[in-house]
């Protein structure tokens, strides 16, 4: 695996970390006041997909593994989370946890298989495995086939907070997102994260330094799957719906697109990318099949001319300016 | 005797085996094209499914708009679609060779979305009929053999082994194999490698389109036909490994037959059996049945 996928610096100064934390605080600040201007359900959708994209970015951005099947974790967690709440009467937080756990278990099983191949084959293996999960969801009884699981009750979060109200639920989702984002940030900046980046940059060397590369890859894969599951289960409660759309290969493609547009291997890129793509989908909802064409077109433009993504380009511009001064 | 023992009527068994063989013919032709392109370009051509679909649509358009029958389309459609592939390579793909292979995958994925979206917009998702150029069939002692299905099997075998012969046994093929190993050396011997890459891509794309023309009378001509197929073909490629032409052909046909048998004995798993085989192969022989570990 060459280094061309991402161009981020491998080690960060304390100053850079502080800047990231400040930026994170600003982001959450914006999140806190955003419902004044924007519809909470839309914001929750952005947050769920931002979390999904951050989970995906953990693999492509920091380990150099392109998963083309992340919808399987997102979609399956939405199904099992939604089902446990609706059919077994789980409380919302338990349903979300259960969905996350199922995402992690699926991540462990598929990860064990997928990490046996590298690069381009890894992408094909994950895509094929997610298609298998798609067919399973299509045929299994509990998923409700083409109808999906509808009218999932939201109930009370932790038995106290009434999340039937959209605005209240929005703040709960914001808290979930903030927690998961900090977890990713902490992981990326930990010694564990440094080893992941070493694997991305030069896998043979990481092996020769004595790291059990496969264990690291598998751990990162399971963590990414679990977080994608967290995003999926939360999404199921937000829309009170889990459907086949969430498990399709198109959904896997969408999360790739979000991360690519925002900037692979940047900590905020996926968040920006998710916001951009979801907003675009909202505006283009009336154009039907053209949405697919436009998404494909964005893919082509970004890959051809704009590979660092929005946040990556801004970071570049910032470093250049700082170097000049 | 044997059939009574396992409780499956021979008609059903052989019928499904034939359907499996036909699916396998498409897996083989598609994975062959992917392997040829990957060998020289180091790009996994995600657009392959869309190009297969374009081949079927080209045949449909030639018939409906220009009155050119099936046999003409069999020659013209691959050329037309192959040329669009050459344009694509010249304009876009070419600029990504110096980057990580993943970008080639992402680019071709985006192009596949554009093409599929465009055809869905123009022709709807339900599919268009294409009349069978070889109606009728032969009654064999154990089953009824429709002429067109027999033709698909024969034609795909000719295409597959023709491609194998061209690559493994001709001078042109030896250039191709040499350029796959060491493009810089082949270039130094005065062979125009960039042009060779372009033409190879065009050839691989044409192969996908040819498969699409063969598929048009057998299945409906539908914008979704490509994306449904390409993911299975990816699994086939992972199972077989992309190092060997003959391996791609054998794996393609073999998996089609396994899928057909699954439809007879355990229909619930027929959608997923190829992915299950892939998982088993990954556990036992991660490099693929015919692959060499890199």
Boltz contact constraints between the chains, C-beta under 6 A:
constraints:
  - contact:
      token1: [A, 2]
      token2: [B, 100]
      max_distance: 6.0
  - contact:
      token1: [A, 4]
      token2: [B, 99]
      max_distance: 6.0
  - contact:
      token1: [A, 4]
      token2: [B, 100]
      max_distance: 6.0
  - contact:
      token1: [A, 5]
      token2: [B, 100]
      max_distance: 6.0
  - contact:
      token1: [A, 66]
      token2: [B, 102]
      max_distance: 6.0
  - contact:
      token1: [A, 113]
      token2: [B, 279]
      max_distance: 6.0
  - contact:
      token1: [A, 113]
      token2: [B, 282]
      max_distance: 6.0
  - contact:
      token1: [A, 116]
      token2: [B, 282]
      max_distance: 6.0
  - contact:
      token1: [A, 116]
      token2: [B, 286]
      max_distance: 6.0
  - contact:
      token1: [A, 120]
      token2: [B, 44]
      max_distance: 6.0
  - contact:
      token1: [A, 120]
      token2: [B, 101]
      max_distance: 6.0
  - contact:
      token1: [A, 123]
      token2: [B, 105]
      max_distance: 6.0
  - contact:
      token1: [A, 124]
      token2: [B, 234]
      max_distance: 6.0
  - contact:
      token1: [A, 124]
      token2: [B, 238]
      max_distance: 6.0
  - contact:
      token1: [A, 125]
      token2: [B, 238]
      max_distance: 6.0
  - contact:
      token1: [A, 127]
      token2: [B, 231]
      max_distance: 6.0
  - contact:
      token1: [A, 127]
      token2: [B, 234]
      max_distance: 6.0
  - contact:
      token1: [A, 128]
      token2: [B, 234]
      max_distance: 6.0
  - contact:
      token1: [A, 128]
      token2: [B, 235]
      max_distance: 6.0
  - contact:
      token1: [A, 128]
      token2: [B, 275]
      max_distance: 6.0
  - contact:
      token1: [A, 128]
      token2: [B, 278]
      max_distance: 6.0
  - contact:
      token1: [A, 131]
      token2: [B, 231]
      max_distance: 6.0
  - contact:
      token1: [A, 132]
      token2: [B, 272]
      max_distance: 6.0
  - contact:
      token1: [A, 132]
      token2: [B, 275]
      max_distance: 6.0
  - contact:
      token1: [A, 135]
      token2: [B, 271]
      max_distance: 6.0
  - contact:
      token1: [A, 135]
      token2: [B, 272]
      max_distance: 6.0
  - contact:
      token1: [A, 289]
      token2: [B, 117]
      max_distance: 6.0
  - contact:
      token1: [A, 289]
      token2: [B, 120]
      max_distance: 6.0
  - contact:
      token1: [A, 289]
      token2: [B, 121]
      max_distance: 6.0
  - contact:
      token1: [A, 292]
      token2: [B, 113]
      max_distance: 6.0
  - contact:
      token1: [A, 292]
      token2: [B, 117]
      max_distance: 6.0
  - contact:
      token1: [A, 293]
      token2: [B, 114]
      max_distance: 6.0
  - contact:
      token1: [A, 293]
      token2: [B, 117]
      max_distance: 6.0
  - contact:
      token1: [A, 293]
      token2: [B, 118]
      max_distance: 6.0
  - contact:
      token1: [A, 295]
      token2: [B, 113]
      max_distance: 6.0
  - contact:
      token1: [A, 296]
      token2: [B, 110]
      max_distance: 6.0
  - contact:
      token1: [A, 296]
      token2: [B, 113]
      max_distance: 6.0
  - contact:
      token1: [A, 296]
      token2: [B, 114]
      max_distance: 6.0
  - contact:
      token1: [A, 297]
      token2: [B, 114]
      max_distance: 6.0
  - contact:
      token1: [A, 299]
      token2: [B, 110]
      max_distance: 6.0
  - contact:
      token1: [A, 300]
      token2: [B, 110]
      max_distance: 6.0
  - contact:
      token1: [A, 303]
      token2: [B, 103]
      max_distance: 6.0
  - contact:
      token1: [A, 303]
      token2: [B, 106]
      max_distance: 6.0
  - contact:
      token1: [A, 303]
      token2: [B, 107]
      max_distance: 6.0
